[in-house]
């Protein structure tokens, strides 16, 4: 039998949502810190400036990819939190584990920007996305099984949230697998998947 403390811990949904918002905002801010203006002493002409800006392209691409990724996962977590009637200690720790994965995004992004042509960097970036997706799926699964969701959350809604995560992760896995042929192709496909989910295009499965 659980102790009284473990039965009452982690029940405040507002605090959990506030923590989530704080972690996501910090992670999104840290992403942009990897974009640095060219050193003034190295720029002596318009051509030098354009060349220096062009050299920033890999970092700009990965920044935009990861910003979209964090936005997509923030919306996914908020969709879950909005459907919860209450929380418990296990759910709180699952969400904290989810946020741990979120805090790794700035590192995996910087690694990919620095070594864009290396499959290892691309696979580690994808592994970071996979980790976050798996933890988001587990949190929703626990909430459903523990009956922490609101009474008006129908089985159709429960299934739709699960399906959205599974389809997204399958698409990401497909994109990552393309690095066998070319890492740049893999990055392009992952970026298109992110744009699709961010814009809610027709290819995106409905909730």
C-alpha positions in Angstrom: 0.0 0.0 0.0 1.3 3.4 -0.9 2.1 5.9 1.9 -0.2 8.8 2.5 2.5 11.2 1.0 2.6 9.2 -2.3 -1.1 9.3 -2.5 -1.4 13.1 -2.2 1.8 14.1 -4.1 1.7 15.5 -7.6 -2.0 16.2 -7.8 -1.9 19.9 -8.8 -2.4 20.1 -12.5 -1.9 23.9 -12.6 1.6 23.5 -11.1 2.4 20.8 -13.6 1.3 23.0 -16.5 3.3 25.9 -15.2 6.4 23.8 -14.9 5.8 22.6 -18.5 5.4 26.1 -19.8 8.6 27.2 -18.1 10.7 24.3 -19.4 9.5 24.7 -22.9 10.1 28.5 -22.9 13.7 28.0 -21.6 14.4 25.2 -24.2 13.0 27.4 -27.0 15.1 30.3 -25.9 18.3 28.2 -25.6 17.9 27.1 -29.2 18.4 30.6 -30.5 21.6 31.1 -28.5 23.4 28.8 -31.0 22.8 31.4 -33.7 25.6 34.0 -33.4 26.2 37.0 -35.5 29.4 36.9 -37.6 32.4 38.4 -35.9 32.9 42.0 -37.0 36.7 41.7 -37.4 36.1 38.9 -40.0 33.8 41.0 -42.2 35.3 43.5 -44.6 32.8 43.6 -47.4 29.2 42.7 -48.4 30.6 39.4 -49.9 32.2 38.5 -46.6 29.0 39.2 -44.7 26.9 37.1 -47.2 29.4 34.3 -47.0 29.3 34.3 -43.2 25.5 34.3 -43.2 25.4 31.4 -45.6 27.7 29.5 -43.3 25.0 29.9 -40.6 22.4 28.1 -42.8 22.8 24.6 -41.1 22.3 26.2 -37.7 19.3 28.2 -38.9 17.7 25.1 -40.4 18.1 23.0 -37.3 16.9 25.9 -35.1 13.7 26.2 -37.1 13.3 22.4 -37.1 13.7 22.2 -33.3 11.5 25.2 -32.6 8.7 23.6 -34.6 9.4 20.3 -32.8 9.0 21.9 -29.4 5.9 23.8 -30.5 4.3 20.5 -31.7 5.1 18.7 -28.5 4.0 21.6 -26.3 0.6 21.5 -28.0 0.5 17.7 -27.6 1.2 17.9 -23.9 -1.3 20.8 -23.4 -4.0 18.8 -25.3 -3.4 16.0 -22.7 -3.4 18.3 -19.7 -6.6 20.0 -20.9 -8.3 16.6 -20.8 -7.2 15.7 -17.3 -9.6 16.0 -14.3 -6.8 15.3 -11.8 -3.3 14.1 -11.5 -1.3 11.7 -9.3 2.3 11.1 -8.4 3.0 8.7 -11.3 1.6 11.1 -13.9 3.6 14.0 -12.5 6.8 12.0 -12.7 6.0 10.9 -16.3 5.5 14.5 -17.3 8.8 15.4 -15.6 10.5 12.7 -17.5 8.9 14.1 -20.7 10.3 17.5 -19.8 13.7 16.0 -19.3 13.6 14.9 -23.0 12.5 18.4 -23.9 15.6 19.9 -22.2 17.9 17.7 -24.3 16.6 19.3 -27.6 19.0 22.2 -27.5 22.0 19.8 -27.2 20.8 17.4 -30.0 20.0 20.4 -32.2 23.5 21.9 -31.7 25.1 18.5 -32.4 23.1 18.1 -35.6 23.9 21.7 -36.7 27.6 21.0 -36.2 27.7 17.6 -37.8 24.8 17.7 -40.3 26.5 15.3 -42.7 27.0 12.6 -40.0 24.4 9.9 -39.6 25.2 9.6 -35.8 24.2 13.2 -35.2 21.0 12.7 -37.2 20.1 9.5 -35.3 20.8 11.1 -31.9 18.5 14.0 -32.9 15.8 11.5 -33.9 16.3 9.5 -30.7 15.6 12.7 -28.8 12.4 13.2 -30.6 11.5 9.5 -30.1 12.2 9.7 -26.4 9.8 12.7 -26.0 7.2 11.0 -28.1 7.4 7.7 -26.1 7.1 9.6 -22.8 4.1 11.6 -24.1 2.4 8.4 -25.1 3.1 6.8 -21.7 1.7 9.7 -19.8 -1.5 9.6 -21.8 -1.7 5.8 -21.4 -1.3 6.1 -17.6 -3.9 8.9 -17.4 -6.4 6.8 -19.3 -5.8 3.6 -17.3 -5.8 5.5 -13.9 -9.1 7.2 -14.9 -7.5 10.7 -14.4 -9.2 12.1 -17.5 -12.4 14.2 -17.6 -15.7 12.4 -17.8 -16.5 13.8 -21.2 -13.3 12.3 -22.6 -14.7 9.6 -24.8 -12.8 6.5 -26.0 -12.7 8.1 -29.4 -10.7 11.1 -28.0 -8.4 8.7 -26.1 -7.7 6.7 -29.2 -7.3 9.8 -31.4 -4.5 11.2 -29.1 -2.8 7.8 -29.0 -3.1 7.5 -32.8 -1.7 11.0 -33.4 1.5 10.2 -31.4 2.0 6.8 -33.0 1.6 8.1 -36.5 3.9 11.1 -35.9 6.6 8.9 -34.4 6.3 6.4 -37.3 6.8 9.3 -39.8 9.8 10.5 -37.8 11.3 7.0 -37.8 10.8 6.8 -41.6 12.5 10.1 -42.0 15.4 9.1 -39.8 15.8 5.8 -41.6 16.5 7.7 -44.9 19.9 8.7 -43.5 21.0 5.3 -44.8 20.9 6.9 -48.2 21.7 10.5 -47.3 21.5 12.5 -44.0 20.4 15.6 -45.9 17.5 13.8 -47.4 16.6 12.5 -43.9 16.7 16.1 -42.5 14.5 17.4 -45.3 11.9 14.7 -44.7 11.8 15.3 -41.0 11.5 19.0 -41.6 8.5 18.5 -43.9 6.9 16.3 -41.3 7.3 19.0 -38.7 5.9 21.6 -41.1 2.9 19.3 -41.8 2.1 19.0 -38.1 2.7 22.6 -37.3 0.3 23.8 -40.1 -2.2 21.0 -39.6 -2.2 20.2 -43.3 -4.7 17.5 -44.6 -2.0 14.8 -44.2 -2.0 15.4 -40.5 -4.4 12.9 -38.8 -7.4 14.5 -37.1 -7.8 14.2 -33.3 
